[in-house]
Amino acid sequence: MDLFENIKTKHEPLAARMRPRNLDEYIGQEGIIGTGRLLRRAIQADQLTSVIFYGPPGTGKTTLAKVIANHTKSSFQSLNAVLSGIQQIREAISAAEEKRNLYQKKTILFVDEVHRWNKAQQDALLPWVENGTFILIGATTENPFFEVNRALVSRSRVFRLEPLKQDELYKIAWQAIKDKERGYGLYDVSFQAGALEHLVETASGDARSLLNALELAVETTPAKWPPAPGEKIFISMETAEESIQQKVVLYDKDGDYHYDVISAFIKSLRGRDPDGALYWMARMIAAGESPDFIFRRMLISAAEDTGLADPQAITVVESCAAAFDRVGLPEGRFFLTQAALYLSTCPKSNSSLAFFDALSAVEKENEEIPNHLKDGSRDSKQLGHGQGYLYPHSYHNHWVPQQYLPDSLAGRVFYKPSSQGYEDTIRKEVLSRKEAQIADLLNSKNTHTEEALAFSPGDTLKEEWIKRTERNVQDELILIKNHIFEMAAPKRTHRNLIVGADNGLYLWESLRKSPEGLTIGLCYYKSSPGILLEYSKFLEEMERPELYYLETWNEESINSFGDQREQGTKNLK
């Protein structure tokens, strides 16, 4: 039986009886079907190409297809993807070919819920759309770019239908109340103040839901239906509430709204808006979303968006999830609320995304593990594996500057601690250690790849002496740096020139002391500016130091540096 067969009976639901028959009766979707719009012009000119209507239930997708069916001179066939398969597609193809070959007549094929067809079923239709046997009209509540054959989508125009506005729903309701042929225009229908408004507001943009509720309210108010001639039908607020008891939640656990609502929830957590977080979580729970799914997403947020700004966040969410498992619903909603409120009010840091920078480096580089980081338990004597490794516990504060990256990535910065919460308390120490590592990198000859190609047995006593010396040297360098800056006492707006800035120790301290001023570094080695600039990427561009390599080093070249900088001469790199 044709989906759009024009047989109306008194037993049809109000929503079916009130379907618009032409564009003038169609209410809503002005953005795509309004006066002068492309789709409206195509329908009026009967020059429609393949289209896909995409939107929530009750927004007029099937109704718009019916309007096209009533207007077009082409043959119109319809299939429901839930009730039809390959056999029905073949029958439709055969009928369309016959009409084209015998009568030179085009065929428009409407497929309701087209996303319900599997890939094989959609593929079966594709050749006939391509060769013009069919003009396809597809209707779907799912995103067609994910759920519909890509080739079908590429050959169609996609029109998104939005939930109807309240003023449009009012028009639809009054159209049904006043229509004498299809609606309730022959009856004396009136409403208690606020009753019709309640139906409209609760329908949430769904015209079908509104008309179903209106039908229930009107036809159950009299003692019998149809009522006696002249009988008044008064819809009270109580009747309206009973007719549409639960607000329609536009949420499908397998569809777009599932992902849109969880996206709104996570973004509210990230944006530290507890009200938004509670609203979107309540919307999910009201729609029957699994609490396990919500907790999983909060665990991800605790690591991705909160991270080390509050390391306890992941523990709080995990504890709330465990408590929920013990208690269950409805009281378990308190644990969902506690976790959501904690995440939406705690400090935020996305520094864990540093992993993806490291992953990108892995994909681009395939570097050998440095010798001193290799396992020394097997080949230390023959190949020198593990030799040169500095055991941190043998050093002051259980730390020593040492490179832990491959040679080509030495000095690369992945982790950039934020200034939020707990992470702010470790930020200075993390950055200071990195500065010392870079200084060690620039001062050490052991970063050259050729050093790993040869090995000679070491002198144990000599190595122990070097460790003690290195520890003392590091301590001495820090003391000297601190003393120099105490004497210089740079102000926050001072302009500081660091001569011999290669190891970075004085450069970073200058940036800390004069954040609103300017720090310029002159480097001895060509490679130094590049390494130092890589490290300074964690700073805003305007906060970074200016770095130069000076080819000629003498008193005259340093004194004339200012003029060279202004002129941008070739000696400054």
N, C-alpha and C positions, 0 to 999 in steps of 0.2 A: 504493500500500500504506500503510495507516494506521501512523503513527509509533508508536502505542501498541498495536498488535495483540498480543494475549496468546498468541503462539505462541513457545514456547521450544524451542530445539534445542540439541543438545550442541555445535554449532559456534558458538554465540553467545559473544562475549567475556564474561569474568567480570564486567566492569563493567555490562554489559547484563543479565546473569542476576541480579545482586545488587541491581538497582534496588528500592527499597522499594515494597511493594504497598499500604501504608496508613500512617497517621500514626504508629502505634506502632512501625513499623520504621524510620521516618525519623530519622536522626541528625544533629544540628547545627541551627544557626539558631534557637536557643532564643529569641532576641530577637524573632523575628517569628512563630514557629510553636509556641512553648512553651505549656504548659498555661495556659489562660485568655486567651491572646493573641487579638486581633481576627481575624486570618487563620485561626487554628485553629478558632475558633467559627464563622466563616462557612463553612468547608469542612464541618464536622460538621453544620451546619444546612442545608447545600446552598443557601445564600443568598449565593453569591459574586457580587460586582460586578466590573467590569473591573479588571484588575490588570496591572502590569508588574513582572517580576522582573529585577533588575539586579545584576550581580556578576561576579567573575572566573570563568574556566572551572573546572569541577569542583566548584562549590559547591552544586549541587543544584537549579538552576533548572528544568531539564527533568524531573528526578526529581519535584520538587514538583508540576509540571503533571500527571505520570502518576498521582500519588497522588490528585489532584483528579478525574482521568478515572475512576479506579477507584471513587471514592466517589459521584460525582454521579449523579442520575437524569436530568439533562439530556443531550441529544445532544452528543457530543464529537467535534469535528473538529480535525485538526492540519495545519499547513502549515509547511514550511521555507522561509524567505524566500530562501535561496540557490537553491532548486530550483523555485520557483513564481513566477508573475507575475499579470498582470491576469486572464488566462483562468482560472487556478485560483481566484482570488478570486471571480470571477463564478459558477463552479460551486459554490463553498462557499455563496455567498449564495443561490443557487437552492435548494440542498438545505435550508438553514436556513429559508427562507420556506415551503417545502413542509411541513416538520415543524411549523412554528408554525401554519400554516393548517389542516392536516389533523388534527394530533394535539395541538395546543395545547402543544407541547413546546419548551422553551428550547434554544438551542444555545450551547455554549461553544466558541470557536475559539481554539486555541493556535497562536501563530506563533513558531516558534523563530528566533532571530537576526533579530528584527523590524527592527533598525537597517539590515539589508542592503537592505530595500525602499527605493526612491527616493520622492521626494515624491509623484509621481503615483500610485504604488501604494498608499502610505499614505492618500492622499486618497480613493482608491476605496473604502476600507474604512470611512471615517469616518461617512457617513450611516447605515450599517447598525448601527454601534455606538450612534449617537445615538438611533435609533428602537427599539432593543432587539432587533433581529433576532439580534445576536450579543452574547455576553458575551466580551470579549477577555481572553486571557491572553498577554501578550508576554514573551519572554525575550531579554535582550540583555547583552552584555559591555560595552557603551558607555553613557555617561551619557545617559539618555533625555531629559533636559532640553536636550541639544544635538543628539541624533541621531534623535529620534522626533518626528513631527508634534506641534506644541504642542497642537493641539486634542485629539488622542488622549490625550496626557499629562494634560490638564486633566480628562478624563472617566474617568481611571483612578487607582487608588491605586498608588503606586510603593513597592516593598519592596526594600531593598538587602540582598543576601546577602553575608556576609563569608567570607573564607577560613576553612576549618575549623580548629579548634584541634587540637593534637596528641592530646589525650585522646580527641577525637571520631574522629580518624583511626585510633587504636588500636582503638576499638570497631568501626569499619567493617571493619578488617582481620581481627579475631577473628571477627566475624560471618560473613565469607566463609570463613574457615578451618574453622569449626565447622558451617556449614550443610550438612546431608546431601543436601538436594534440589538446591540451586543452586550450592553452593560445594564445599569440599574436606573435608566432614565424614566422608566414607567412607574417607578416606586418613589415614595416620599421618604428619602433617606436623610437623616441629620445626625450630627455628632455633638457629644458633650465637649466643652472647651478642652482642648489639649488632646483629645482622643485620636483625631486624624494625624496630628503632629507626632504623636507617639508612634503610630504605625510607620510614618515616613522616616523618622529618625532611627528607629530600630532596624529598618530594612537595610541601612548602610550601603546605599547606592545600588541595590539589587531590585529591579522593577518586578521581576517574577515573584520574589519574596513578598513585596508590597501587595501585589494583586492577589496572591494566595491568601494573605492575612485579611485583606479587605473582603474577599469573598466569604471567608469563614465568619467574619464579624457580621456581615450583612445577612447572610442566609441562615444563621443560627439564632438570630435575635427574635424573629417571629416564632409563634408556636408551631407553624408549619410553613413549608416553602412550596410554591409561591404563596405570598400572603394574600389575604382577602383584599379586594379592591378598596382603596382609600385608607388602608391600615398604615399607620406611621411606623417607621423603623428608626429607632433612636439608639445610636451606638454610644454606650457609656464608656468611661475610661477603663472600668473593670473589664468590659468585654474586649476592648482594644488590647489591653495587657494580656488577656487570656489567648487572644488570637495570634499574637506574635510574642510569645513569652520570653524568648531568649534572643538577644541581639545577634544578628548574623555576623560571625567573625570571618572576614575574608582571609582564610588561612588554610592551606592545604599542605599536609605534612610531606607530600611527595612533589610539591610544585614550587612555583616561583615565590609564592607568599611565604612558604616555609623559610626560604633563604633570605627573602627581603626582611622578614621580621627578626630573624636571628642576627642579621647584619645590623639592623637598627639597635638591637640590644647590645651587641658588642661595641658598636660605635659610641653608645651612651656610656658604657663602662670606661672606654678609652678616653672619652671627653670629660670624665668625672662629673657626670650628671646623674645623681641617684634617682631623681624623679623619672627621667627618661628610662633608666634601667628598670625600675619597678614597673612602669607602664608596659613596656614591651615584654617583660617576663610574664606579667599577668596575662597579657594577650596570648602568649604561647600556652600557658597553663589552661586558660579558658578554652582554647581550641583543642586541648587534649595532647599537647606535645609531651614527649617523654622527658621526665626530669633528668634521667641519665644523660640525655643529649644536651640539656642545658648545662649540667655540671661539667660535661666533657668540654664544652666550649668555654666555660669559665676557667677551667684548668689551663686551657691553651692561652687564654687572655692573661692569666696570672704570670705566665712565663714570657709571652710575647710583648704585652703592653705594660706590665708592672715590673717584672724582672727583678734586678738587684736593687731597684729603688725601694722595694719592700720584700725581702726574701721570705718573709712570713706569709705572704699572700697565697702562695701555692699550698702551704700547710693549712691555712684557714679553709680554703676551698675543699681540700681533700678531707679535712675533719668534718665539714658540713655535709659532704657527700656520704661519708661513712655514717654519720648520725641519721641522715635521711633514710639510708638503707635499713637502719634498725627500727625507725619509727614509722616510716611510710606516710601516705596521705591520710587525712588532710593536714595533720600537725606538721608534717615534713616541710610544708611551705615556709615555716619559720626558718629552716636551715637554708633553703633557697634564697630567702630574703637576706639573711645574714651574710651569705657569701656575696650576693650581688651588691649589697650596701658597702661591704668592705672593699671590693674591687673598684667601686665607683667613687670612693673617697680617699683611697691611698695614693701616695706619690706614683708617678709613672716614668718608665724608661723602656725604650725599645732597643736597648743595646744588645740584646740577644740576637738581633738580626745580623750581628757581626759574623755569625756562622755562615751566612749566605755569601758574604764577601770572601770568606775563606774558601768556600766551596767553589766560587767562581775562579779563584786563583788556582785551585787544584785542577779544574777543568782546562785552564790555559797552560799550566806548568806541569811538567812531570820530572821534578827535580830529585836528584840523589839525596838521601839522608846524610847530613854532615857527619863526618867520622866520629866526632866527639859525642854524638847522640846515639850512635849505634850500640848494639848489645856487645859489651866487652867480655862476656863470659865465654865466648867461643873462639873468636879470631883476633883477640887483642895482640897476641905476640906476632902472628904472621902478617896481619893486615893493618894493625893499628886501630882496630875498632874500639871505640870507647876512650881512646887516648886523647888527652887534652880536655876531658870533661872536668868541670869544676864542681865539686860536691858542695852544694849550698850550705849544708850544716857545718862545714868546716870554716865558715866565714862569719864575720860580724853580722848580727841580726839574722843569721841563717839565710843570707842572700848574697849573690855575687853577680855583677853584670856579665851576661853570657848570651850568645845568640842561640835561639831555639828554632829558627826558621832556616830553610835552605838558603844557600848563598845568594841566589838571584832574588830572593824575597827579603833578604836581611834589611831590617829597619822598617819593614812594612807594618802598618797599623791596621788591625781589624777591629779590635775592641776599643770603643770610645766611650768611656764612662760618662754618664749624665751627671748633672748637679742636683739630682733629686733624691731625697730620703737617705737611706743607708748608703746608696751608691756615692753620694756626695762625700761621705766620710772616708771612702777608700780612693776617691778620685785623685787626690793629691799624691798619695803614695804610688798608685798605679802609673801616673804620668811621670813621677820622679824616677821610678825604676826604668821606664821606657827611655827617658832622657839619658840615663846612665848607660843603658844598653847601646843607644845610638852613639854616645861618646866612645864607648868601648869599640864599637864597630868601626868608627872612623879612625881611631887611634891604632887599631890592631891590624897586623899583617896576616893574621890567621884566617881572615875571611876570604882570601884569594883561593880560588879553586885548585890551583896547582899545588898548594900546600898539602892537599889530601892525596896527592899521587905518589908520595914517597913517605917512608916511615923509618925511623931509627929508634932503637930501644932507648927509653928515657932514664934519667938519673933520678931515683926516688928522692934522695936528700935535696937535690937541686929543685925538684918540683915542689917539695914542701916549703923550701925557702921562698920560691916564687909566689906561692899562695899567700904566705904571711906578708910578703912585700906588697903584693897587689892589694890586699886588704888594707894595709896601712896607707898605700897611695890613694885609694878611693876615699878613705876617711880624710886624708890631708887635702885632697882636691875640694871636697865639700866644705871643709873648714875655710880654705882659702877663698872659695867663691862667696861664702857667707860674709867673710871679713871685708872683701872688696866692696860688696854691695852695701854693707853697713857704713863704710867710709864714703862711698859715692852718694848714698842716700837719694837715689833718683825719685822724682815725684811722679804722680800718676799721669801727668800730661807731658813729661819730658820726652825729648827725642834722643835715643841712645844709639851709639855706633859701637858694635862689638867687632873688634879686629881679631881675626883668627877664630871665627865662630864655628869652626868645623865640628867640634865635639858637642855643641849644642847646650852645654851646661849653663854658660853665661847668657846665651840667647833666650832660653826659656825663663830664666830668672828675671831678665829684663822685661819680657812680656808680662810677667806677673806683677812686677813693680810699677810698670808704666802702661796700664791697659788702655788709657785714653790718649797715649802719646804715639810714638813711632819707634820701632826697633828695626835697625838695619844691621845685617851681618855680612862681613867680608870674609870669604873663605879662601884657604890656601889651595885646596884640591878641587878639581873640576867636578868630581862626583858628589861633593858635599852638599851643594844647594839642592840637588834633586832628592837626596835622602831626607834632608831636613824639611823640605817642602812636603814630601809625602807624609811625614809625621805630623806636620802642622795642619793637615786637612781636617782634623777634628775641630779646628777653630773656624769662625766665620771669616769670609774672605778679607773683610776690612780689618780683622784682628791679627792677621798673619804677618810675620816679619818679611821685610824685603831682603832678599839674599842675592849676593853677587860673588862671582869668581873674578879675582883681580890677577891678570896675567903677570904683571911686573910688580914685585914687592920691594919698595924702598920708601924712604921718608917722603920723597917728592910725590910718588904715585898716591900714597895715602892722603897727603895733604891736598892733592888736587882731585880727590875722589868726588867731592861735592860738585865741582864743575862738570866732571865726567858724567855723573848721575843725571844732572840737569840736561846735558846735551845728548845722553844716551849713546856715548861713543862705543866703538866696537870692542874696546878693551874690557868693557863690563859685560859679563854674560848673564 
